[in-house]
Amino acid sequence: MQQLVFAVGTMVAGVLGCAAYFWGTSFILDLIFPSKGRSGVEASRNLRITNAIRPWLFLAPALFALTIYLIYPVIMSVWFSLHDRAGQNFVGASNYVWMLNDGEFRQSIFNNFLWLLVVPALATFFGLVIAALTDRIWWGNIAKTLIFMPMAISFVGAAVIWKFIYDYRAEGTEQIGLLNAIVVAFGGDPQAWITLPFWNNFFLMAILVWIQTGFAMVILSAALRGIPEETVEAAVIDGANGWQIFFKIMVPQIWGTIAVVWTTITILVLKVFDIVLAMTNGQWQSQVLANLMFDWMFRGGGDFGRGAAIAVVIMVLVIPIMIWNIRNAAKEMKGH
């Protein structure tokens, strides 16, 4: 109960604080550059000045937070990556040389590559298919709600749910894991699924696909509804069947939105951490870059140099995709 009260109090204080800041800065700005009761020329000049300053006053908290929580950590990560485990002695590119020669880092790169191939593709595909199908049935909104619900669950919470699905008990005992219960019901042997090297990556990927399908569905459903009916009607008149209408008429018109959804999920996959930590902790060849960074940074006494070097690699991988995503979204906005 105390935590709930604290959470509600924090939200109320945050909202009131924002309102007080915006009102207070506007009030002070109008006091410094008043326009009421002034001559026409002076009033016009003061209005131009306040209109130029006011947006920056409103942006100031966001810019401050961006500097403290993004720009400063990036600079310090690069700095630490060039120093030893304590962050005191300069070692140059030694931490990056270590990465290239480390087997676990190469395993993490390979696993992240698998995640990049599978998760964005499946989440986007399922989201697109579900968005198209649910628009054709009367209970489509109910189905969308149920599919979107996993988005409200934290990654750790989702991992706990799926641990029960993959749960393993010794052969001959009752299986409480859904997957093993089905396997045993069909005469198979139970398996410790998340301990199977290579294949356990796909069992972990299923969790993120389950979560992100709802996100893809919502965005793509809105895009599908924005397609002009005239193009679909023209295709029907020309004799196109349902598959042709969907893949040759509808999909090309929302390709930009599909690309944005794909790349957004791709950025998330590059940073995936919670699911791996909660399910396997990187064991059984399931390690990924973010979890490896966490291990080096905060475990075994901590090695700030190597942990920061891995963080820089993740950042370098994310930045090009993020830039492309922003540019593509900007093009979409101009198109509309």
N, C-alpha and C positions, 0 to 999 in steps of 0.2 A: 504493500500500500504506500509506503514511504517513497519508493521508486516512482510509482505512478504520479504521486503528488509532485515530486521533483520534476518529472518530465513535463507535466502540464504547466507547472510554474515557469519552467525554462521557455516553453513555447510562448506563453503569454508575455513574459518579460521580453523575449526577442521581438515579438510583434509590436509591443508598446514602445520598445527602444527604437525600432526602425521608424515608427510614426513620429516619435519625439525628435529624432534626428532630422528627418525630412522637414518637419514643421519648423524646428529651431533654426536650421541653416537657411531656410527660405525667409524666415522672419529677420534674421541678422542681415542677410543680403539686401533685403528691402530697406532696412534701416540705413545701411551704408550707401546704397544707391537708390534713394526714394524717387518715385515718379509722380506720386500724388502731390498736388499743391505746388508743382514746379512749372516753370515756363515751358512752352512747347519744345524748344530746342533741347533744353536740359532734360526734360522728361523723356524725349525720344532717345537721347544719348544714354541715359540711365537704363532704359528698357533694353537697349541693344547690349549693354554690358551685362545686365542680370541674365538675359536670355543666353548669353555666351558662357557665363560662369555656372548657372544653375545645373545644367546636365552633368558637369564635372563634379559638382558637389554630391549629386545623387550617385555618381559612379565611384566616388572616392572609397566607400567601404568595400566595394567589390574589388577595386584595384589594390587596396591595402591587403585584403585577404589573399588575392592572387599572388602578390609579392611574397607574403609571409609563408604561404602553404604550397606554392608551386615554384616560383622563380628561385627563391633562396634555397629550397631543398635540392633543386637541380644543380645549382652552382656548387653546393657543398658535396653532393654525390660525386661530381666530377673531381673535386678536390681530394676527397677521401680515396677515390679509386687510384690516385697517383701516390698514395702513402701506405705505410705498413698497417698491420692489424690494429694498432692503437691510434692510427691517424696522426702520428707525430713525425716520423722520418720519411722523407721523400724517396720513393722507389721507382719512379718513372712508370714505364709500361709493364713492369714485372707482373702485376696482377692480371693484365690482359694476356700476357704470354702464358701464365699459369692456366687461364681459362681454356686456351686453345689446346693445351696438353692434358687437360683433366677429363677423364672418362665420364664422370657424372655430369659435367657440363655438356658434353657432346650428347649424352643420353637425354638430357633435358631439352636440348635443341631439337633432337629427333622427335621427342614426344610432343613438344609444342607445335612442330610441323604437322604431326598427325592431327592434333586438335584443330589446327587451322584448316586442314583439308576437309575434316568431317563436320565439325559443329556448325560453322556458318552455313555450309551447304544444306545440311539437313534441317536446321532451324528455319532457314529462309524458305526452303521447299515446302515443309509441312505448314508453315504459316501461310504461304501463298495458296496452297491447296485448300486448307481449312477456311481461309477467307473467302475463296470462290464458292465452296460448297455451302457454307453457313448462310450466305446471302440468298440461297435458293430454297431454304426450308423455313417453316413458320416458327420453329423453336431455335432458330439460328442464334438469336441474342443470348438465350440460355446457354447454348453450347459455347459461345464465345466467352461468356463469363466464367464458365468452368475451366476452359483452357487458359484463360488469362490469370486465374487465381495463383498459380505457382510463382508469378512475378512478385507477389506480395510476400513471399517466403524468402528469408535470407538464405545465402548459399550454404551456410552451416546447417540451418534447419532442414534444407532440402537434402543435404548429405545424411542427416540422421534418419530421415524418412526412407531414403534409398538403402541405408544400411540394413533396415528390416527386410527390404526386398531381396538383398543379396546375402542375407544371413545364412551361415553354414553351421550345421550340427553334424556330429559324427554319424556315419552310416549306421542305420538300424534304429536311430532315435527319431522322434518326431521333428520334422522340419518346420520351423516357424517363418523362415524366409520364403516369400512368395515364389521366387524363381526356382529354388530347390524343391519346394512343395510340388510345383508343376512337373519338374523333371522326374521326381520320384513317382508321381502319379502315373506317368507314362512309362515306368519301368527303368528309368535311368538312375545313375549314381549321383548323389549330391556333390557339389563342387564348392570349394572356397574361391568364388569367382574373382574377388578383388586381389587375390594373391597370384593369379595366373599372369606371368610376365607377357607383355605385349598386349594380350587381350584385355587385361584389366583397364588399360587406357580407354577402350571403347565403352566399358561398363561405367567409367567415370564420365565420359563424354555424354552418355545418355542423360545424366542428371542435368547438365547445362542445356542440352537440347530441349529437355522437358520444360525448363524454366523459360528459355528464350523464344520458344515457339509462340507463346502468347504475345510477346512484344512484336514479333514479325507479323503475326496475324492482324493485330490492331492497325498497324501502320499500312499494311498492304490492303486491308479491307477498305480503309478510307481512300486509298489510291484507286482501287477498282471502282468504287462508287463515283469517282470523279471522271471516269471515262465517258465521253459523249455517247449517248444512246444511238445517235445517227450512224456512227461507224459500225456498231453491232448490227443494227437493222439492215444496213447496206450489205453486210456480209451474209446475213440470212437470206436476203433477196437473191444474192449471187449464188446461193446453194451451198454455202459453207456449213459443215457440221459442227457439233459442239467442241470437239478437240481443235479443229482449225480456228474457230472463233477465239478460243481461249489462248492458244499458243501463237497464232499469227496476227491476231487483231488486238487482244487485250494486253498480253504480256509486253509486246514492244512499246505500248503506250505508257506503261508504268516501269519501264526498265530503269530509269533514273532512280525511282524510289526503291526498287529492288536492290540496286547497287548501294544505296545509302544504308539500307537495313543490313546488307551483307557486311559492309565494312564496319558498321557500328558493332556488330557481333564479333567481327574479327579482332577489333581493338580489345574487346572484353576478354576474348580467348587468350590473347597475348599476356594478359595480366591475371589469368586464372590462378587462384591460390587457395581459397577457402575450401573448395571441394576436395582437392588433393590432400590438404592438411588434415581435414576431418575424416577422410575415408582411408587413406593409406600412409599419410605423412611422407610420401615420396618413396616408400618401400616397394620392393618387388618390381623395380624398373619402371615406376610410374612417376618419377620425379619431373617437375616442370620448373621453368626459370624462376618464377616468383617464389615458389616454395624453397628452391635452392638458395636464393638470395636471403630469405628469412633464416634458413639454417645457418648460413655463414655469418650473418649479421648479429644474430641474437642467441645462438646456441654454442656450446662448447667453449665458452669464454668470449666468443664474439671476435670476428675478424672484419673490422670496418672496411679495410681496403678491398678485400675480395667481394664482400657483400655489395659494396658501392659499385664495383666494376660490373657485377651482374645487373645491378639496377640501371646502370648507364646503357648496357646492351638492350635491355627491355625498352628503355626510352627511345633509343635509336631505331628499334624495330617498329615502335608505335607511331612515331612522328610522321613518316611519309604517308601512312594510311590515314592518319588524322587530317593531314593537310588536304589530301585528295578528297576525303569525305566532306570537308568544309567547302571546298571549291565546288564539288558536285551539288551540294545542298544549295549553294548560292546560285548556281545555274538554274536549279529547279525553281527557286523563288523568282528569278528574273523571267523564267518561262511562263509563270502564272501571273 
